[in-house]
Amino acid sequence: FKQKTAYEIKECDWSSDVCSSDLLMLATNILYQRKVDYHYQVAQDELGALSEAAHESFDGVLVVKAFGAEDRETERLAVISRRLRKARTNAITLRSTFESLIDAAPSLVNIAIIAFGAVRVRDGAMTVGELSAFVFLFTLVSLPLRIVSYLFSELPHAASGWARVQQVLNEPLTPNPRTMIVKSPDAMVDLRRASAGHVDSLLALRDVSLRVERGRTVAIVGATGSGKTTLLHLIAGLVPARAGSVALGTTRIGLVFQEAFLFAESLRYNLTLGADVGQDAIDRALHLAAAAEFVAELGVSLDTELGERGVSLSGGQRQRLALARALAMGSELLLLDDTTSALDPTTEATVLNNLRSLGDSVTTLVVASRPSTIALADEVVFMSDGAVVAAGTHESLLGNSNDYRTLISAFEDRKSTRLNSSHIPLS
């Protein structure tokens, strides 16, 4: 009976030591989780803010330099960096404290076992061998406990990253707008009472009906905010039609934006985007875009490496290369969003006449704000408040539409103002 009672006492002592260790680690883990979750989440948010700010700063480096805002931009990035550093420092401080406690806990419990066991050995309740067995067994148990504790230390960081990924994955998927475009049997563009917009609660186009025959050059004219760019995006399949229908006579569409984007790659890659395009097609595209001459003057011609966003080129050169890219890719429908705005009138006329010389093989829709560009078009579409209010030749609209005549007069006045200001001597 005495031996059985002593065994139960020793078993209870062992269990209480193990339970104390488990409870200590559990309490430490829970406290750590609650404290460090917040800091890891803040660090993830600040990292995203810093990446966004740095990307904007690199893209707008010319604007920053032009307005002498280098110091202000540096301070803006420094503020975000300091917030990120503070959040990460707090998280790492908590983690190092937690891991130190986890590493120290088994050793402290072993010391407690030895101290308590020494008293039990002195009282004759257990032998030295039994005490050694307890210490050895607890040492074996401490390794899995450390592994579990390591997993607990990694969970907050992983949970924060998982939450950021889930924010992206949980965004609702919208169908590809291009799947809503149907085939037109005869016309190149056929819109029927189409409505569209970039924002769900706001329509930029309302009940637009437009028909463009093959091989035509159509100028889209309107005041700022009239829906010209959205119309091109609708035809290109970048925004869906909320109502009505969109029918096209081809799937080979080239949209050239006003702000031409060029990659920090070779000129050949920027013209082909890695597609298998023959040299003859590239040369023809450069000729049509009036870009062959300045390309030939580059260091190694098509193998010339362009800077970030084509920073080594002028605005007009970038626009002509973007147009050449659309032509080299075999586009049958060209959508030009004020693409020739950076060109001089002579070069612009050359480019448009080159496109018209292609006949029925290429149809061109060009957003225009220059009277010279508008006059070169076969047809003019006049837009106002997201609707097509008139269509016809430039001369017929001048005679029949007061609003169109007023807008063209404003374009002419702006042109005259620019020409006059360019001759003002600088003091």
VENTA-V696760 format. One line per field, one symbol per residue. ss: DSSP state (@ for helix, = for strand, . for the rest). psi: psi as a letter, one per 30 degrees, with the letter a starting at -180 (. if undefined). burial: 1 if it has 16 or more other ideal C-beta (glycine too) atoms within 10 Angstrom, else 0. A space follows every 50 residues. Layout:
# VENTA-V696760
ss: ???
psi: ???
burial: ???
This chain:
# VENTA-V696760
ss: .@@@@@@@@@@@@@@@@@@@@@@@@@@@@@@@@@@@@@@@@@@@@@@@@@ @@@@@@@@@.@@@@@@...@@@@@@@@@@@@@@@@@@@@@@@@@@@@@@@ @@@@@@@@@@@@@@@@@@@@@@.....@@@@@@@@@@@@@@@@@@@@@@@ @@@@@@@@@@@@@@@@@@@.......@@@@.==.....========..=. .=..========....======.....@@@@@@@@@......======.. ..====.........=@@@@@@......@@@@@@@@@@...@@@@@.... @@@.=..@@@....@@@@@@@@@@@@@@....=====.......@@@@@@ @@@@@@..@@@.=====...@@@@@@..======..======.@@@@@@@ .@@@@@@@@@@@@@@@@@@@@......
psi: eeeeeeeeeeeeeeeeeeeeeeeeeeeeeeeeeeefeeeeeeeeeeeeee eeeeeeeeegeeeeeeghgeeeeeeeeeeeeeeeeeeeeeeeeeeeeeee eeefeeeeeeeeeeeeeeeeeefgflleeeeeeeeeeeeeffeeeeeeee eeffeeeeeeeeeeeeeeffkkkklkffffklkkfelekjkjhkkllfke gkkfkjhkkkkklkgljkkjkllkgfgeeeeeeeefgfklkflalkklgl fikjkjlejkkklhaleeefffhflikleeeeeeeeeeghfeefeffleh bfgkklakghfflleeeeeeeeeeeeeeghkfjkjjihfgfglleeeeee eeeeefffbffkkkkkkkgkeeeefflelkjkkkhgljflkaleeeeeff jeeeeeeeeeeeeeeeeeeeffgkkk.
burial: 00000000010011001100100110011001001110111111011001 00100010000001000000001000000100110011011001100100 11001100110010001001100011000110010001000100110010 01101110110000000000000000100010010011111001111000 00111101010111111111110001111111111110111001011111 00111111010100011111110000100001001101111100100100 01010100110010011111111111111011111111111110001110 11011101000111111111101101101111110111011101001100 100100110010000000000000000
